């Protein structure tokens, strides 16, 4: 059997990394366009609020909470674009062996944390709305946003701080071990709540092979991916060799969830209706996972002269 040369392994890893960050950048541009359109829409709604019955019937607190939520979603679309730009630039720097890629990674993490933090007003709107009997609220949506913010924001912000001193590898590894599984589990709870609140109740009343696959996917795939990510990060922190194939496997599993979701959407209309709300850029993650498997299991990670204070 012929194995790829070290140079070819680098090319495979670099190309797969660029494919993923390019898809994330395209995804962020897509949401920026939606954010701008939605920003114009809510502005028009505010200007003509008396002509919209459901809004004119709301109390001041409910109305304020709703528009703060929607305003934060618009701001979030701009934050996500900046995050995508920094993520793409960091990958380009990495491919070019520029040690300043860590600076771009740090900013991408900060911006992703800010984007997730902007979910909190929406969470409060929904949770308070359930308590006070407001309209257009849902407890599952509120819990989903809250869990995502709790799992993503603190670890990413702390990790970004630790990256200011890249010489302290032990501290960075410690927070990578926390942040990576937390992010995957945040995705798990996001789509678990989506399934429990919307996909299952609004889906077909009679079970079929497609709905069964969709249900199993929602309940199991990202949970397994989170467990594999946790094991991979734990073995990495202990310096064990087994972490290398587990990293690639975890990346593939996360992407597999969205591949299965997309296939089910072809046969189940309710999945298709909500597909545009998914993190569909992650469909490309198995490409990176396979690149990581090909590289980490046989190659050597690039070494950089570490730059302090990035």
C-alpha positions in Angstrom: 0.0 0.0 0.0 1.3 3.4 -1.0 1.0 6.2 1.6 1.0 9.9 0.8 4.2 11.7 1.3 4.6 14.2 4.1 4.3 17.1 1.6 1.1 15.6 0.2 -0.3 15.1 3.8 0.3 18.8 4.4 -1.6 19.7 1.2 -4.5 17.5 2.1 -4.8 19.0 5.6 -4.4 22.6 4.3 -7.0 22.2 1.5 -9.5 20.5 3.8 -9.0 23.3 6.4 -9.5 26.0 3.8 -12.7 24.3 2.5 -14.2 24.3 6.0 -13.3 28.0 6.8 -14.4 29.1 3.4 -17.8 27.4 3.9 -18.1 29.1 7.3 -17.3 32.5 5.7 -19.9 31.9 3.1 -22.4 30.9 5.8 -21.6 34.1 7.7 -22.2 36.2 4.5 -25.5 34.4 4.0 -26.6 35.4 7.5 -25.4 38.9 7.1 -27.6 39.3 4.1 -30.5 37.9 6.1 -29.6 40.1 9.0 -29.7 43.3 6.9 -33.1 42.3 5.4 -34.5 41.5 8.8 -33.1 44.8 10.2 -35.0 46.7 7.6 -38.1 44.7 8.3 -38.1 45.3 12.0 -37.4 49.0 11.4 -40.5 49.2 9.2 -42.4 47.3 11.9 -41.4 49.9 14.5 -42.4 52.7 12.3 -45.9 51.2 11.6 -46.4 49.4 14.9 -50.0 50.6 15.3 -51.0 49.0 12.1 -49.7 45.5 13.2 -52.3 44.0 15.5 -50.2 41.5 17.3 -47.6 44.2 18.1 -50.0 46.9 19.1 -51.7 44.6 21.5 -48.4 44.0 23.4 -47.5 45.8 26.6 -44.4 48.0 26.8 -42.2 45.4 28.5 -43.1 42.6 26.1 -42.6 44.9 23.1 -39.2 46.1 24.4 -38.0 42.5 25.1 -39.1 41.4 21.6 -37.3 44.2 19.8 -34.2 43.9 21.9 -34.2 40.2 20.9 -34.5 41.0 17.2 -32.0 43.9 17.4 -29.5 41.5 18.9 -30.1 39.0 16.1 -29.3 41.7 13.5 -26.1 42.7 15.4 -25.2 39.1 15.7 -25.2 38.7 11.9 -22.5 41.4 11.6 -20.5 39.8 14.4 -20.8 36.4 12.7 -19.4 37.9 9.5 -16.4 39.3 11.4 -15.9 35.9 13.0 -15.9 34.2 9.6 -13.4 36.7 8.2 -11.0 36.2 11.1 -11.4 32.4 10.9 -10.7 32.4 7.2 -7.7 34.7 7.7 -6.3 32.5 10.5 -6.5 29.4 8.2 -4.7 31.3 5.4 -2.0 32.3 7.9 -1.7 28.7 9.1 -1.3 27.4 5.6 1.4 30.0 4.9 3.2 29.1 8.2 2.6 32.6 9.6 2.7 32.4 13.4 0.3 35.3 13.6 -2.5 32.9 12.8 -3.0 32.5 16.6 -3.9 36.2 16.8 -6.6 35.7 14.2 -7.8 32.5 16.0 -8.1 34.4 19.2 -10.3 37.1 17.6 -12.4 34.5 15.9 -13.0 32.8 19.3 -13.9 36.2 20.9 -16.4 37.0 18.2 -18.0 33.6 18.3 -18.4 34.1 22.1 -20.0 37.5 21.5 -22.3 36.0 18.9 -23.4 33.4 21.4 -23.8 36.0 24.1 -26.2 37.9 21.9 -28.5 34.9 22.3 -29.1 35.7 25.9 -31.7 38.5 25.3 -33.7 36.1 23.1 -33.5 33.5 25.9 -34.7 36.0 28.5 -37.6 37.1 26.2 -38.8 33.6 25.8 -38.4 32.4 29.4 -39.8 35.6 30.9 -42.6 35.5 28.3 -43.6 32.0 29.4 -43.8 33.2 33.0 -45.8 36.3 32.2 -48.0 34.8 29.5 -46.6 36.8 26.6 -47.3 35.9 22.9 -44.7 34.6 20.4 -42.6 32.8 23.1 -41.6 29.2 23.6 -39.8 27.7 26.6 -37.8 25.3 24.5 -36.4 28.2 22.4 -35.5 30.1 25.6 -33.8 27.1 27.1 -31.9 26.3 23.8 -30.5 29.9 23.6 -29.6 29.9 27.3 -27.8 26.5 27.2 -25.9 27.5 24.1 -24.7 30.7 25.7 -23.7 29.0 28.9 -21.7 26.2 27.2 -20.0 28.4 24.5 -19.3 31.9 26.0 -17.2 31.2 29.1 -14.9 28.6 27.7 -14.2 30.5 24.5 -13.5 33.8 26.2 -11.2 32.1 28.7 -9.4 30.2 25.9 -9.0 33.4 23.9 -7.4 35.0 27.0 -5.0 32.0 27.4 -4.0 32.3 23.8 -2.4 35.7 24.6 0.4 33.7 26.0 0.9 30.7 23.6 4.0 29.6 25.5 1.8 28.4 28.3 0.7 25.3 26.4 -0.6 23.5 29.5 -3.1 26.2 30.2 -4.2 26.4 26.6 -4.7 22.7 26.3 -6.7 22.7 29.5 -9.2 25.1 28.1 -9.2 23.4 24.7 -10.3 20.3 26.6 -13.2 22.3 28.0 -14.2 24.4 25.1 -14.3 21.8 22.3 -16.6 19.3 24.0 -18.7 22.2 25.3 -19.2 23.5 21.8 -20.3 20.1 20.5 -22.7 19.6 23.4 -24.1 23.1 22.7 -24.9 22.0 19.2 -26.5 18.8 20.6 -28.8 20.7 22.9 -29.7 23.2 20.2 -30.9 20.5 17.8 -32.4 18.3 20.5 -34.6 21.2 21.5 -35.4 21.9 17.9 -36.5 18.3 17.4 -38.5 18.2 20.6 -40.3 21.5 20.1 -40.8 21.6 16.3 -39.6 18.8 14.2 -41.4 16.0 16.1 -44.7 17.8 17.0 -45.1 19.4 13.6 -43.8 16.4 11.6 -45.8 13.6 10.1 -48.2 11.9 12.5 -47.3 8.4 11.3 -43.8 7.1 11.7 -41.7 6.3 8.6 -38.2 5.3 7.9 -37.2 8.9 7.3 -38.7 10.3 10.5 -37.2 7.4 12.5 -33.7 8.3 11.0 -34.3 11.9 11.8 -35.4 11.2 15.3 -32.4 8.9 16.0 -30.1 11.5 14.4 -31.4 14.2 16.7 -31.1 12.1 19.8 -27.9 10.3 19.3 -25.4 11.6 16.6 -24.2 14.8 18.3 -24.3 13.1 21.7 -21.9 10.5 20.5 -19.8 13.2 18.8 -19.7 15.1 22.1 -18.6 12.0 23.9 -15.9 11.2 21.3 -14.7 14.9 21.5 -14.5 14.7 25.3 -12.4 11.5 25.1 -10.2 12.9 22.4 -9.6 16.1 24.4 -9.0 14.1 27.6 -6.4 11.8 26.0 -4.8 14.9 24.4 -4.4 16.5 27.8 -2.8 13.3 29.1 -0.4 13.2 26.1 -1.7 9.8 24.9 -1.3 8.8 21.3 -4.9 7.6 20.8 -6.2 11.2 20.7 -5.0 11.7 17.1 -7.6 9.4 15.3 -10.3 10.5 17.8 -10.0 14.1 16.7 -10.7 13.3 13.1 -13.5 10.9 14.1 -15.1 13.6 16.2 -15.0 16.1 13.4 -16.6 13.6 11.0 -19.3 12.7 13.4 -20.4 16.3 13.9 -20.6 16.8 10.2 -22.5 13.5 9.8 -25.3 14.9 11.9 -25.9 17.7 9.3 -25.5 15.3 6.4 -28.2 13.0 7.8 -30.4 16.0 8.6 -30.1 17.2 5.0 -30.9 13.8 3.6 -34.0 13.5 5.9 -35.1 17.0 4.7 -35.5 15.6 1.2 -38.2 13.3 2.4 -39.7 15.1 5.4 -41.0 18.6 4.6 -40.7 19.9 8.2 -37.0 19.2 8.2 -36.7 21.0 4.9 -38.6 24.0 6.3 -36.0 24.5 9.0 -32.9 23.4 7.1 -31.9 27.1 6.4 -31.8 27.7 10.2 -29.2 25.0 10.7 -25.4 25.5 10.9 -25.2 24.0 7.4 -21.5 25.0 6.9 -20.7 22.1 9.2 -21.6 19.8 6.3 -18.0 20.3 5.2 -16.5 19.2 8.5 -16.1 15.5 7.5 -13.6 16.8 4.8 -11.5 18.3 7.6 -12.0 15.2 9.7 -10.6 13.0 7.0 -7.8 15.4 6.4 -6.9 15.3 10.1 -7.0 11.5 10.1 -4.7 11.4 7.1 -2.3 13.9 8.6 -2.2 13.4 12.3 -2.0 9.7 12.2 1.1 9.7 10.0 2.4 13.3 9.9 3.8 15.9 12.2 2.0 19.1 13.2 3.7 22.3 12.1 5.9 24.0 14.7 5.9 27.8 15.0 7.9 30.3 16.8 5.3 31.3 19.4 4.4 35.0 19.5 3.5 36.2 23.0 0.6 38.6 23.5 -1.2 38.0 20.3 
